[in-house]
Amino acid sequence: MKKLLVLIVIFFSLSAVYAQNSGGTTILIPKIVYVGDPAVLVLPLPAAIINSDDIIMTELSPNIPKDDNIDFHRVILERRVTGSRLLIEFTAFVPGYLKFPEIEIDGEYFGGLSVTINSVIDTRKSLQLSGYASSLAMPGTAVLLYGFLAVIVLFLFLLLWFIFKGRKFVKIFIEKWKRLRLFTFIRNIVRRLQKALMRGGDKRDILDKISDTFREFLSVLTNANCRSMTAREFNNLPEETIHNSSFLGDFFRRCDKFRFSGEDVNLREISGLLVDLRNYIEVLFLQEKSNQMFGGVKKA
C-alpha cells in the first residue's frame, strides 16, 4: 500500500513538471509583436537545486530549432534556485498564430510553445491605392523640374553655337594639337638616335636620319619645302616661324660636311649635333606654346 502511494506521488510530480515544461504560462517581450520585429519568449521553469551556468544555443549551434517562417537567434536555459526559465530570441516573418518546433537543449525537450504575431497592415479594411500626389507639392520637385528645363535650354544653345561657330574653333584646336604632336615626334626621334649612337650604331646612317627627319619637321612646321633646301637657303626663312635662321644654316652646313666629306666622323661631333638639335627644338616648343596661348596658330 505504501509503495502504491509513493508511486502515485512520483507520477503526479512528474506530470506537473512535464506540464510546466511543455505548456506552462509564457511571457512575450514585447507583449505585442509585429512581423519582422525581434522578440523574446520566456518560459518559467521550476527552481533548480543549485545554481549553474547558462546553457546557450546560437544560430551556429546544430540543435537550434528551424522553421520556414521564424528565425531563431538564441535559446538560453537558466537554472536558478530562485526559479529557472527558458528564453527564446526570435523574429517572425508571417502574421498569425505560430507554433514553435520542439526545442532540445542540454538533454531537455520543450514543446507546445506558440506565439501570436500581428501584421502592420490593418486587415479589417480593404486595401486601396492612394491617389496621385501633386508633382509641385513634393519637396524639391520645382527645383528639379526647372533645373532640367535649364539644362535642355543650355544644351540647345550650345548646339546652335557649335553649328554656326563651333566648327571653326574645333578646326583650330585640331591644328594646334597636330603641331604639338609634331614636337613629341621629333623629341622621340632625337632620343632614339642618341641611344643608337651610344650603342655604336652606324654613324653615317645616324647623320642621314638627323638631316632627313629635321628637314621633314621644319617642312610641316613652316609649310615650306625644306627637304631640298641648301644650308644657305635656310637663312631666308621668316624668323617668327623658325626663331633663328642662322642656326639652321650653320646646323645643316655642319651636318652636310660630316655626311659628304668622306672623313671618319667621331662620336663627339655627332653627339654635339644631337645636343644642339634638342636645345633648338625646346626653344621652338616654348615659342609654339606662347603663340598658341596668345596669338593662335602661326602659319608661314
Short mmCIF file of the C-alpha atoms (twelve columns), coordinates in Angstrom:
data_MODEL
# 
_entry.id   MODEL 
# 
loop_
_atom_site.group_PDB 
_atom_site.id 
_atom_site.type_symbol 
_atom_site.label_atom_id 
_atom_site.label_alt_id 
_atom_site.label_comp_id 
_atom_site.label_asym_id 
_atom_site.label_seq_id 
_atom_site.Cartn_x 
_atom_site.Cartn_y 
_atom_site.Cartn_z 
_atom_site.pdbx_PDB_model_num 
ATOM 1   C CA . MET A 1   0.000   0.000  0.000    1 
ATOM 2   C CA . LYS A 2   2.843   2.363  0.906    1 
ATOM 3   C CA . LYS A 3   4.604   1.543  -2.377   1 
ATOM 4   C CA . LEU A 4   1.417   2.402  -4.275   1 
ATOM 5   C CA . LEU A 5   1.162   5.784  -2.538   1 
ATOM 6   C CA . VAL A 6   4.813   6.543  -3.316   1 
ATOM 7   C CA . LEU A 7   4.275   5.677  -6.995   1 
ATOM 8   C CA . ILE A 8   1.172   7.905  -7.132   1 
ATOM 9   C CA . VAL A 9   3.094   10.848 -5.611   1 
ATOM 10  C CA . ILE A 10  6.008   10.397 -8.081   1 
ATOM 11  C CA . PHE A 11  3.578   10.143 -11.003  1 
ATOM 12  C CA . PHE A 12  1.771   13.386 -10.131  1 
ATOM 13  C CA . SER A 13  5.094   15.189 -9.540   1 
ATOM 14  C CA . LEU A 14  6.449   14.180 -12.940  1 
ATOM 15  C CA . SER A 15  3.143   15.138 -14.556  1 
ATOM 16  C CA . ALA A 16  3.325   18.585 -13.002  1 
ATOM 17  C CA . VAL A 17  6.917   19.078 -14.164  1 
ATOM 18  C CA . TYR A 18  6.061   17.939 -17.689  1 
ATOM 19  C CA . ALA A 19  3.019   20.235 -17.748  1 
ATOM 20  C CA . GLN A 20  5.221   23.176 -16.797  1 
ATOM 21  C CA . ASN A 21  7.896   22.283 -19.373  1 
ATOM 22  C CA . SER A 22  5.532   21.732 -22.279  1 
ATOM 23  C CA . GLY A 23  2.628   24.096 -21.792  1 
ATOM 24  C CA . GLY A 24  3.307   26.457 -18.878  1 
ATOM 25  C CA . THR A 25  2.421   30.155 -18.859  1 
ATOM 26  C CA . THR A 26  4.786   32.020 -21.185  1 
ATOM 27  C CA . ILE A 27  5.749   35.692 -21.296  1 
ATOM 28  C CA . LEU A 28  6.247   37.507 -24.624  1 
ATOM 29  C CA . ILE A 29  8.541   40.524 -24.722  1 
ATOM 30  C CA . PRO A 30  7.267   42.876 -26.034  1 
ATOM 31  C CA . LYS A 31  3.638   41.955 -25.458  1 
ATOM 32  C CA . ILE A 32  2.600   42.894 -28.988  1 
ATOM 33  C CA . VAL A 33  4.955   41.685 -31.713  1 
ATOM 34  C CA . TYR A 34  4.694   42.660 -35.382  1 
ATOM 35  C CA . VAL A 35  6.082   40.915 -38.427  1 
ATOM 36  C CA . GLY A 36  9.862   41.407 -38.638  1 
ATOM 37  C CA . ASP A 37  10.258  42.614 -35.034  1 
ATOM 38  C CA . PRO A 38  12.821  40.864 -32.784  1 
ATOM 39  C CA . ALA A 39  11.128  39.372 -29.714  1 
ATOM 40  C CA . VAL A 40  11.785  37.092 -26.729  1 
ATOM 41  C CA . LEU A 41  9.528   34.310 -25.462  1 
ATOM 42  C CA . VAL A 42  10.125  33.477 -21.763  1 
ATOM 43  C CA . LEU A 43  9.019   30.125 -20.339  1 
ATOM 44  C CA . PRO A 44  9.186   29.944 -16.498  1 
ATOM 45  C CA . LEU A 45  10.532  26.610 -15.126  1 
ATOM 46  C CA . PRO A 46  10.739  25.028 -11.692  1 
ATOM 47  C CA . ALA A 47  13.559  26.114 -9.376   1 
ATOM 48  C CA . ALA A 48  16.834  24.211 -9.634   1 
ATOM 49  C CA . ILE A 49  18.555  22.504 -6.712   1 
ATOM 50  C CA . ILE A 50  21.716  24.580 -7.261   1 
ATOM 51  C CA . ASN A 51  22.677  27.486 -9.466   1 
ATOM 52  C CA . SER A 52  24.529  26.524 -12.653  1 
ATOM 53  C CA . ASP A 53  25.930  28.223 -15.762  1 
ATOM 54  C CA . ASP A 54  23.521  29.200 -18.506  1 
ATOM 55  C CA . ILE A 55  23.209  26.892 -21.499  1 
ATOM 56  C CA . ILE A 56  23.180  28.975 -24.706  1 
ATOM 57  C CA . MET A 57  22.402  27.913 -28.262  1 
ATOM 58  C CA . THR A 58  23.123  30.352 -31.097  1 
ATOM 59  C CA . GLU A 59  22.330  30.362 -34.806  1 
ATOM 60  C CA . LEU A 60  25.508  28.330 -35.386  1 
ATOM 61  C CA . SER A 61  24.567  25.596 -32.909  1 
ATOM 62  C CA . PRO A 62  23.492  22.279 -34.503  1 
ATOM 63  C CA . ASN A 63  20.381  21.912 -32.290  1 
ATOM 64  C CA . ILE A 64  18.982  25.395 -32.888  1 
ATOM 65  C CA . PRO A 65  15.315  24.979 -33.965  1 
ATOM 66  C CA . LYS A 66  14.449  25.522 -37.625  1 
ATOM 67  C CA . ASP A 67  11.256  26.945 -39.111  1 
ATOM 68  C CA . ASP A 68  10.381  28.399 -42.528  1 
ATOM 69  C CA . ASN A 69  8.549   31.383 -41.020  1 
ATOM 70  C CA . ILE A 70  10.677  32.042 -37.919  1 
ATOM 71  C CA . ASP A 71  14.362  32.854 -37.441  1 
ATOM 72  C CA . PHE A 72  15.671  31.674 -34.059  1 
ATOM 73  C CA . HIS A 73  18.627  33.779 -32.877  1 
ATOM 74  C CA . ARG A 74  19.380  32.340 -29.410  1 
ATOM 75  C CA . VAL A 75  17.940  29.862 -26.927  1 
ATOM 76  C CA . ILE A 76  19.068  30.285 -23.305  1 
ATOM 77  C CA . LEU A 77  18.373  27.855 -20.446  1 
ATOM 78  C CA . GLU A 78  18.836  29.438 -16.997  1 
ATOM 79  C CA . ARG A 79  18.949  27.260 -13.889  1 
ATOM 80  C CA . ARG A 80  18.498  29.155 -10.600  1 
ATOM 81  C CA . VAL A 81  17.417  28.152 -7.104   1 
ATOM 82  C CA . THR A 82  15.017  31.111 -7.190   1 
ATOM 83  C CA . GLY A 83  13.381  29.895 -10.388  1 
ATOM 84  C CA . SER A 84  14.643  28.688 -13.744  1 
ATOM 85  C CA . ARG A 85  13.467  29.818 -17.147  1 
ATOM 86  C CA . LEU A 86  13.898  29.262 -20.904  1 
ATOM 87  C CA . LEU A 87  14.441  32.311 -23.124  1 
ATOM 88  C CA . ILE A 88  13.893  32.108 -26.896  1 
ATOM 89  C CA . GLU A 89  15.023  35.048 -29.023  1 
ATOM 90  C CA . PHE A 90  13.365  35.030 -32.451  1 
ATOM 91  C CA . THR A 91  11.986  37.041 -35.380  1 
ATOM 92  C CA . ALA A 92  8.795   36.022 -37.209  1 
ATOM 93  C CA . PHE A 93  8.073   36.900 -40.833  1 
ATOM 94  C CA . VAL A 94  4.392   35.976 -41.205  1 
ATOM 95  C CA . PRO A 95  1.419   37.161 -39.130  1 
ATOM 96  C CA . GLY A 96  -0.967  34.935 -37.191  1 
ATOM 97  C CA . TYR A 97  -0.753  32.091 -34.706  1 
ATOM 98  C CA . LEU A 98  2.632   30.365 -34.981  1 
ATOM 99  C CA . LYS A 99  3.733   27.171 -33.238  1 
ATOM 100 C CA . PHE A 100 7.360   26.696 -32.317  1 
ATOM 101 C CA . PRO A 101 9.086   23.443 -33.225  1 
ATOM 102 C CA . GLU A 102 10.197  21.236 -30.346  1 
ATOM 103 C CA . ILE A 103 13.303  22.610 -28.680  1 
ATOM 104 C CA . GLU A 104 16.069  20.362 -27.321  1 
ATOM 105 C CA . ILE A 105 18.671  21.925 -25.048  1 
ATOM 106 C CA . ASP A 106 21.010  20.199 -22.592  1 
ATOM 107 C CA . GLY A 107 19.070  16.930 -22.862  1 
ATOM 108 C CA . GLU A 108 15.652  18.522 -22.115  1 
ATOM 109 C CA . TYR A 109 12.786  18.904 -24.562  1 
ATOM 110 C CA . PHE A 110 10.301  21.786 -24.685  1 
ATOM 111 C CA . GLY A 111 7.282   21.594 -26.964  1 
ATOM 112 C CA . GLY A 112 3.836   23.101 -27.425  1 
ATOM 113 C CA . LEU A 113 5.119   26.697 -27.412  1 
ATOM 114 C CA . SER A 114 3.359   29.241 -29.594  1 
ATOM 115 C CA . VAL A 115 3.059   32.993 -30.229  1 
ATOM 116 C CA . THR A 116 0.681   35.370 -31.972  1 
ATOM 117 C CA . ILE A 117 2.281   37.736 -34.486  1 
ATOM 118 C CA . ASN A 118 0.474   40.891 -35.578  1 
ATOM 119 C CA . SER A 119 0.532   42.470 -39.034  1 
ATOM 120 C CA . VAL A 120 1.499   46.092 -39.625  1 
ATOM 121 C CA . ILE A 121 -1.317  46.260 -42.212  1 
ATOM 122 C CA . ASP A 122 -4.816  46.689 -40.884  1 
ATOM 123 C CA . THR A 123 -6.600  43.684 -42.442  1 
ATOM 124 C CA . ARG A 124 -10.010 44.908 -41.244  1 
ATOM 125 C CA . LYS A 125 -10.062 47.465 -44.076  1 
ATOM 126 C CA . SER A 126 -9.938  46.700 -47.769  1 
ATOM 127 C CA . LEU A 127 -6.609  47.531 -49.377  1 
ATOM 128 C CA . GLN A 128 -6.731  50.571 -51.662  1 
ATOM 129 C CA . LEU A 129 -4.075  52.537 -53.542  1 
ATOM 130 C CA . SER A 130 -3.755  56.201 -52.683  1 
ATOM 131 C CA . GLY A 131 -4.349  58.881 -55.311  1 
ATOM 132 C CA . TYR A 132 -1.687  60.654 -57.357  1 
ATOM 133 C CA . ALA A 133 0.380   63.194 -55.455  1 
ATOM 134 C CA . SER A 134 0.712   66.682 -56.853  1 
ATOM 135 C CA . SER A 135 4.125   66.942 -58.503  1 
ATOM 136 C CA . LEU A 136 4.826   70.527 -57.438  1 
ATOM 137 C CA . ALA A 137 3.680   69.798 -53.893  1 
ATOM 138 C CA . MET A 138 6.537   67.340 -53.367  1 
ATOM 139 C CA . PRO A 139 9.653   68.908 -51.786  1 
ATOM 140 C CA . GLY A 140 12.366  69.735 -54.323  1 
ATOM 141 C CA . THR A 141 10.192  68.990 -57.379  1 
ATOM 142 C CA . ALA A 142 10.160  72.590 -58.618  1 
ATOM 143 C CA . VAL A 143 13.959  72.843 -58.423  1 
ATOM 144 C CA . LEU A 144 14.348  69.538 -60.254  1 
ATOM 145 C CA . LEU A 145 11.839  70.477 -62.969  1 
ATOM 146 C CA . TYR A 146 13.146  73.958 -63.702  1 
ATOM 147 C CA . GLY A 147 16.746  72.799 -63.405  1 
ATOM 148 C CA . PHE A 148 16.088  70.112 -66.035  1 
ATOM 149 C CA . LEU A 149 14.490  72.704 -68.353  1 
ATOM 150 C CA . ALA A 150 17.501  74.995 -67.884  1 
ATOM 151 C CA . VAL A 151 19.869  72.170 -68.857  1 
ATOM 152 C CA . ILE A 152 17.840  71.499 -72.020  1 
ATOM 153 C CA . VAL A 153 17.890  75.196 -72.998  1 
ATOM 154 C CA . LEU A 154 21.647  75.395 -72.374  1 
ATOM 155 C CA . PHE A 155 22.230  72.264 -74.461  1 
ATOM 156 C CA . LEU A 156 20.201  73.697 -77.376  1 
ATOM 157 C CA . PHE A 157 22.114  76.969 -77.131  1 
ATOM 158 C CA . LEU A 158 25.477  75.170 -77.242  1 
ATOM 159 C CA . LEU A 159 24.267  73.057 -80.170  1 
ATOM 160 C CA . LEU A 160 23.315  76.148 -82.187  1 
ATOM 161 C CA . TRP A 161 26.631  77.810 -81.315  1 
ATOM 162 C CA . PHE A 162 28.521  74.744 -82.497  1 
ATOM 163 C CA . ILE A 163 26.594  74.624 -85.786  1 
ATOM 164 C CA . PHE A 164 27.398  78.256 -86.663  1 
ATOM 165 C CA . LYS A 165 30.668  78.984 -84.814  1 
ATOM 166 C CA . GLY A 166 31.992  75.801 -83.245  1 
ATOM 167 C CA . ARG A 167 33.445  74.177 -86.333  1 
ATOM 168 C CA . LYS A 168 35.998  76.948 -86.714  1 
ATOM 169 C CA . PHE A 169 37.173  76.516 -83.115  1 
ATOM 170 C CA . VAL A 170 37.300  72.734 -83.481  1 
ATOM 171 C CA . LYS A 171 39.429  73.110 -86.619  1 
ATOM 172 C CA . ILE A 172 41.821  75.468 -84.811  1 
ATOM 173 C CA . PHE A 173 42.033  73.099 -81.857  1 
ATOM 174 C CA . ILE A 174 42.874  70.130 -84.114  1 
ATOM 175 C CA . GLU A 175 45.561  72.175 -85.873  1 
ATOM 176 C CA . LYS A 176 47.141  73.149 -82.532  1 
ATOM 177 C CA . TRP A 177 47.034  69.551 -81.355  1 
ATOM 178 C CA . LYS A 178 48.767  68.321 -84.541  1 
ATOM 179 C CA . ARG A 179 51.556  70.874 -84.177  1 
ATOM 180 C CA . LEU A 180 52.169  69.895 -80.545  1 
ATOM 181 C CA . ARG A 181 52.220  66.230 -81.550  1 
ATOM 182 C CA . LEU A 182 54.865  67.164 -84.109  1 
ATOM 183 C CA . PHE A 183 57.202  68.223 -81.289  1 
ATOM 184 C CA . THR A 184 56.580  64.962 -79.464  1 
ATOM 185 C CA . PHE A 185 57.555  63.088 -82.635  1 
ATOM 186 C CA . ILE A 186 60.855  64.933 -83.183  1 
ATOM 187 C CA . ARG A 187 61.780  64.604 -79.486  1 
ATOM 188 C CA . ASN A 188 61.332  60.838 -79.652  1 
ATOM 189 C CA . ILE A 189 63.448  60.629 -82.824  1 
ATOM 190 C CA . VAL A 190 66.304  62.599 -81.230  1 
ATOM 191 C CA . ARG A 191 66.178  60.375 -78.144  1 
ATOM 192 C CA . ARG A 192 66.329  57.208 -80.257  1 
ATOM 193 C CA . LEU A 193 69.234  58.498 -82.338  1 
ATOM 194 C CA . GLN A 194 71.137  59.400 -79.165  1 
ATOM 195 C CA . LYS A 195 70.660  55.854 -77.831  1 
ATOM 196 C CA . ALA A 196 71.666  54.333 -81.167  1 
ATOM 197 C CA . LEU A 197 74.855  56.459 -81.175  1 
ATOM 198 C CA . MET A 198 75.763  55.354 -77.640  1 
ATOM 199 C CA . ARG A 199 75.256  51.709 -78.619  1 
ATOM 200 C CA . GLY A 200 77.699  52.000 -81.522  1 
ATOM 201 C CA . GLY A 201 75.229  52.409 -84.384  1 
ATOM 202 C CA . ASP A 202 76.283  53.299 -87.925  1 
ATOM 203 C CA . LYS A 203 77.369  56.967 -87.835  1 
ATOM 204 C CA . ARG A 204 76.581  57.668 -91.492  1 
ATOM 205 C CA . ASP A 205 73.079  56.279 -91.072  1 
ATOM 206 C CA . ILE A 206 72.523  58.381 -87.933  1 
ATOM 207 C CA . LEU A 207 73.693  61.547 -89.742  1 
ATOM 208 C CA . ASP A 208 71.285  60.836 -92.637  1 
ATOM 209 C CA . LYS A 209 68.378  60.389 -90.227  1 
ATOM 210 C CA . ILE A 210 69.264  63.610 -88.374  1 
ATOM 211 C CA . SER A 211 69.191  65.611 -91.610  1 
ATOM 212 C CA . ASP A 212 66.130  63.958 -93.192  1 
ATOM 213 C CA . THR A 213 63.994  63.926 -90.026  1 
ATOM 214 C CA . PHE A 214 64.813  67.540 -89.107  1 
ATOM 215 C CA . ARG A 215 64.007  68.696 -92.659  1 
ATOM 216 C CA . GLU A 216 60.622  66.875 -92.529  1 
ATOM 217 C CA . PHE A 217 59.884  68.510 -89.194  1 
ATOM 218 C CA . LEU A 218 60.673  72.000 -90.497  1 
ATOM 219 C CA . SER A 219 58.598  71.415 -93.650  1 
ATOM 220 C CA . VAL A 220 55.471  70.683 -91.616  1 
ATOM 221 C CA . LEU A 221 56.176  73.474 -89.124  1 
ATOM 222 C CA . THR A 222 56.780  76.219 -91.707  1 
ATOM 223 C CA . ASN A 223 54.583  74.949 -94.576  1 
ATOM 224 C CA . ALA A 224 57.653  75.297 -96.809  1 
ATOM 225 C CA . ASN A 225 59.560  72.635 -98.733  1 
ATOM 226 C CA . CYS A 226 62.667  72.264 -96.564  1 
ATOM 227 C CA . ARG A 227 63.561  68.809 -97.923  1 
ATOM 228 C CA . SER A 228 65.543  70.120 -100.893 1 
ATOM 229 C CA . MET A 229 66.885  73.375 -99.412  1 
ATOM 230 C CA . THR A 230 70.588  74.035 -99.191  1 
ATOM 231 C CA . ALA A 231 72.130  75.189 -95.930  1 
ATOM 232 C CA . ARG A 232 72.296  78.778 -97.271  1 
ATOM 233 C CA . GLU A 233 68.575  78.822 -98.203  1 
ATOM 234 C CA . PHE A 234 67.520  78.241 -94.587  1 
ATOM 235 C CA . ASN A 235 68.669  81.796 -93.844  1 
ATOM 236 C CA . ASN A 236 65.718  83.069 -95.924  1 
ATOM 237 C CA . LEU A 237 63.015  81.502 -93.703  1 
ATOM 238 C CA . PRO A 238 60.962  84.005 -91.610  1 
ATOM 239 C CA . GLU A 239 62.356  84.488 -88.109  1 
ATOM 240 C CA . GLU A 240 58.945  84.426 -86.402  1 
ATOM 241 C CA . THR A 241 58.438  80.860 -87.625  1 
ATOM 242 C CA . ILE A 242 61.787  79.182 -87.044  1 
ATOM 243 C CA . HIS A 243 63.197  81.538 -84.339  1 
ATOM 244 C CA . ASN A 244 66.819  81.531 -85.584  1 
ATOM 245 C CA . SER A 245 67.529  81.042 -89.285  1 
ATOM 246 C CA . SER A 246 71.280  81.481 -88.859  1 
ATOM 247 C CA . PHE A 247 71.307  78.468 -86.533  1 
ATOM 248 C CA . LEU A 248 69.599  76.324 -89.177  1 
ATOM 249 C CA . GLY A 249 72.083  77.336 -91.879  1 
ATOM 250 C CA . ASP A 250 75.052  76.542 -89.626  1 
ATOM 251 C CA . PHE A 251 73.493  73.275 -88.397  1 
ATOM 252 C CA . PHE A 252 72.833  71.846 -91.881  1 
ATOM 253 C CA . ARG A 253 76.238  73.061 -93.102  1 
ATOM 254 C CA . ARG A 254 77.954  71.061 -90.349  1 
ATOM 255 C CA . CYS A 255 75.669  68.071 -90.907  1 
ATOM 256 C CA . ASP A 256 76.363  68.011 -94.704  1 
ATOM 257 C CA . LYS A 257 80.104  68.367 -94.087  1 
ATOM 258 C CA . PHE A 258 80.095  65.267 -91.836  1 
ATOM 259 C CA . ARG A 259 77.907  63.331 -94.288  1 
ATOM 260 C CA . PHE A 260 79.724  64.034 -97.548  1 
ATOM 261 C CA . SER A 261 83.330  64.783 -96.573  1 
ATOM 262 C CA . GLY A 262 84.344  61.125 -96.702  1 
ATOM 263 C CA . GLU A 263 86.290  61.535 -93.474  1 
ATOM 264 C CA . ASP A 264 85.681  59.436 -90.370  1 
ATOM 265 C CA . VAL A 265 83.357  61.305 -88.013  1 
ATOM 266 C CA . ASN A 266 83.978  60.908 -84.314  1 
ATOM 267 C CA . LEU A 267 81.282  60.280 -81.704  1 
ATOM 268 C CA . ARG A 268 81.669  63.693 -80.050  1 
ATOM 269 C CA . GLU A 269 80.838  65.622 -83.234  1 
ATOM 270 C CA . ILE A 270 77.606  63.701 -83.889  1 
ATOM 271 C CA . SER A 271 76.633  63.930 -80.237  1 
ATOM 272 C CA . GLY A 272 77.176  67.706 -80.427  1 
ATOM 273 C CA . LEU A 273 74.752  67.875 -83.363  1 
ATOM 274 C CA . LEU A 274 72.090  65.992 -81.401  1 
ATOM 275 C CA . VAL A 275 72.536  68.226 -78.340  1 
ATOM 276 C CA . ASP A 276 72.203  71.386 -80.468  1 
ATOM 277 C CA . LEU A 277 69.139  69.913 -82.197  1 
ATOM 278 C CA . ARG A 278 67.472  69.028 -78.876  1 
ATOM 279 C CA . ASN A 279 68.096  72.504 -77.419  1 
ATOM 280 C CA . TYR A 280 66.776  74.203 -80.541  1 
ATOM 281 C CA . ILE A 281 63.600  72.079 -80.507  1 
ATOM 282 C CA . GLU A 282 62.926  73.029 -76.877  1 
ATOM 283 C CA . VAL A 283 63.214  76.727 -77.761  1 
ATOM 284 C CA . LEU A 284 60.814  76.227 -80.688  1 
ATOM 285 C CA . PHE A 285 58.397  74.331 -78.450  1 
ATOM 286 C CA . LEU A 286 58.240  77.182 -75.909  1 
ATOM 287 C CA . GLN A 287 57.708  79.646 -78.748  1 
ATOM 288 C CA . GLU A 288 54.924  77.484 -80.200  1 
ATOM 289 C CA . LYS A 289 53.111  77.259 -76.848  1 
ATOM 290 C CA . SER A 290 53.365  81.030 -76.433  1 
ATOM 291 C CA . ASN A 291 51.964  81.615 -79.922  1 
ATOM 292 C CA . GLN A 292 49.054  79.242 -79.337  1 
ATOM 293 C CA . MET A 293 48.218  80.819 -75.995  1 
ATOM 294 C CA . PHE A 294 48.299  84.466 -77.132  1 
ATOM 295 C CA . GLY A 295 48.194  84.569 -80.907  1 
ATOM 296 C CA . GLY A 296 46.692  81.376 -82.304  1 
ATOM 297 C CA . VAL A 297 48.380  79.092 -84.826  1 
ATOM 298 C CA . LYS A 298 51.193  80.722 -86.779  1 
ATOM 299 C CA . LYS A 299 51.408  79.959 -90.450  1 
ATOM 300 C CA . ALA A 300 54.048  80.961 -92.912  1 
# 
